[in-house]
Amino acid sequence: MTLTDEQQQLAEDNIGFAYYMANKLRGITPFDYDDLTGFCMEGLCRAAAFFDHEKGYKFTTIASVVIKRWVFKKAREYTLHNINASYLEDLLNGDDNLRWETILSADQRPIDEMTLTSVEIQNAFKTAKFTPREKQLMSIVIAEPRLKQREIAQIMGINQVLVSRTLNRIRKKLQDKIAV
């Protein structure tokens, strides 16, 4: 993307806003601060390229939306390309007594007090049929267990209610497979 001198000056004048957005989005995305800042800078340049002062909006109003969308797009791409089933295998192969609620810890309520062996959990994951969205959600929850449902929803580009329902479907599928 090539910026005109005026657009480049607009972006340079608002560099502090990109840092502000990086601090605001810190912890919501799977990126470290340096990568997040870089994506915010890219979003700022994109906002400068498309900003039209004649529409009556402040630049920071437009820039905040463009930066968020750009960062969340990058987070979705990162999640889809870099998080795969190996996280499940790494998680399951490392501990012989995994607790059920640690697998799907996005919901803060404990599901069951039973402790399962890694073999039982592996079998449940292998035999249950998961949709691509369910697989993506499990990957995010396992990779970033401290994220709230709202934050996961932003990363996936869906709403929080859908995250909750998808988690419940995953739990139900796993409970059905473990109960068998």
C-alpha positions in Angstrom: 0.0 0.0 0.0 1.4 3.3 -1.0 0.5 6.4 0.9 0.5 10.0 -0.4 2.5 12.6 1.5 -0.7 13.9 3.2 -1.7 10.3 4.3 1.8 9.5 5.5 1.8 12.7 7.6 -1.6 11.8 9.0 -0.3 8.4 10.0 2.9 9.9 11.5 0.9 12.4 13.5 -1.1 9.7 15.1 1.6 7.1 15.8 0.8 7.5 19.6 -2.7 6.3 18.9 -1.4 3.1 17.4 0.6 2.5 20.6 -2.6 3.3 22.6 -4.6 0.7 20.6 -1.8 -1.9 21.1 -2.0 -1.4 24.8 -5.8 -1.6 24.7 -5.7 -4.8 22.7 -2.9 -6.4 24.7 -4.0 -9.7 26.2 -7.0 -10.1 23.9 -4.9 -11.3 21.0 -2.4 -14.2 20.8 0.4 -11.7 19.8 3.3 -10.4 21.9 3.5 -6.6 22.3 5.9 -6.0 19.4 3.9 -7.9 16.9 0.7 -6.3 18.1 2.2 -2.9 17.8 3.3 -3.7 14.2 -0.2 -4.8 13.3 -1.6 -1.6 14.9 0.8 0.5 12.8 -0.4 -1.4 9.7 -4.0 -0.7 10.7 -3.1 3.0 11.2 -1.6 3.2 7.7 -4.7 1.5 6.3 -6.9 4.0 8.1 -4.9 6.9 6.8 -5.2 5.6 3.3 -9.0 5.5 3.4 -9.7 8.4 5.7 -11.9 11.2 4.2 -12.0 14.3 6.4 -15.0 15.7 4.5 -17.3 13.0 6.0 -17.0 14.8 9.3 -15.5 12.0 11.5 -12.4 12.4 13.5 -9.4 10.4 12.3 -9.1 8.4 15.6 -12.7 7.3 15.4 -12.1 5.7 12.0 -8.6 4.5 12.9 -9.8 2.7 16.0 -12.3 0.6 14.0 -9.8 -0.1 11.1 -7.0 -1.0 13.6 -9.3 -3.4 15.6 -10.5 -5.1 12.4 -7.0 -5.4 11.0 -5.6 -6.9 14.3 -8.5 -9.3 14.7 -8.1 -10.4 11.0 -4.5 -11.1 11.7 -5.4 -12.9 14.9 -7.9 -15.1 13.0 -5.2 -15.9 10.3 -2.7 -16.7 13.1 -5.2 -19.0 14.8 -6.2 -20.8 11.6 -2.6 -21.3 10.4 -0.5 -21.7 13.5 -2.7 -23.5 16.0 -3.4 -27.1 15.0 -4.1 -30.5 16.6 -0.5 -30.7 17.9 -1.5 -28.5 20.8 -4.1 -31.2 21.8 -1.5 -33.9 21.5 1.1 -31.8 23.4 -1.4 -31.2 26.1 -2.6 -34.7 26.4 0.7 -36.5 26.2 2.3 -34.4 28.9 0.2 -35.3 31.9 -1.3 -38.6 33.0 -4.0 -37.1 35.2 -5.7 -34.1 33.5 -8.7 -32.5 35.0 -11.7 -32.2 32.8 -12.2 -28.5 33.4 -8.6 -27.6 32.3 -9.3 -28.8 28.8 -12.1 -26.3 28.2 -11.3 -23.6 30.8 -12.9 -20.7 28.9 -16.1 -21.2 30.9 -15.2 -20.6 34.6 -17.7 -23.1 36.0 -16.2 -26.5 36.8 -18.0 -29.1 34.7 -17.3 -32.2 36.7 -15.1 -33.1 39.6 -13.8 -36.3 38.1 -10.2 -36.7 37.1 -9.6 -38.4 33.8 -6.5 -40.1 32.5 -4.9 -38.8 29.3 -5.9 -42.0 27.5 -9.6 -41.5 28.2 -9.3 -37.8 27.0 -7.4 -38.8 23.9 -10.0 -41.4 23.0 -12.8 -38.9 23.5 -11.1 -36.3 21.2 -10.4 -38.9 18.6 -13.8 -40.4 18.4 -15.9 -37.3 18.7 -16.8 -35.5 15.4 -15.9 -31.8 15.7 -16.8 -29.1 13.2 -14.1 -26.7 12.0 -15.4 -24.0 14.3 -15.3 -26.3 17.3 -11.7 -27.3 16.4 -10.7 -23.7 16.1 -12.3 -22.8 19.4 -10.6 -25.7 21.2 -7.3 -24.7 19.8 -7.7 -21.1 21.0 -8.9 -22.2 24.5 -6.0 -24.6 24.9 -3.4 -22.2 23.5 -4.7 -19.2 25.5 -6.6 -20.6 28.5 -7.0 -17.2 30.3 -9.0 -15.6 27.5 -12.6 -14.8 28.3 -15.4 -15.9 25.9 -15.8 -12.3 24.8 -12.1 -12.1 23.8 -12.3 -15.5 22.0 -15.3 -14.2 20.1 -13.4 -11.2 18.9 -10.5 -13.4 17.7 -12.8 -15.8 15.9 -15.0 -13.0 14.4 -18.2 -14.3 16.0 -20.3 -13.2 19.0 -19.9 -14.3 22.6 -23.2 -16.2 22.7 -22.0 -18.4 19.8 -18.7 -19.1 21.7 -20.7 -20.2 24.7 -23.0 -22.5 22.7 -20.1 -24.0 20.8 -18.3 -24.7 24.1 -21.4 -26.4 25.4 -21.6 -28.5 22.2 -18.0 -29.5 22.7 -18.5 -30.4 26.3 -21.6 -32.5 25.4 -19.8 -34.4 22.7 -16.9 -35.1 25.0 -19.1 -36.1 27.9 -21.1 -38.4 25.6 -17.8 -40.1 24.4 -16.4 -40.4 27.9 -19.7 -41.8 29.4 -19.7 -44.6 26.8 
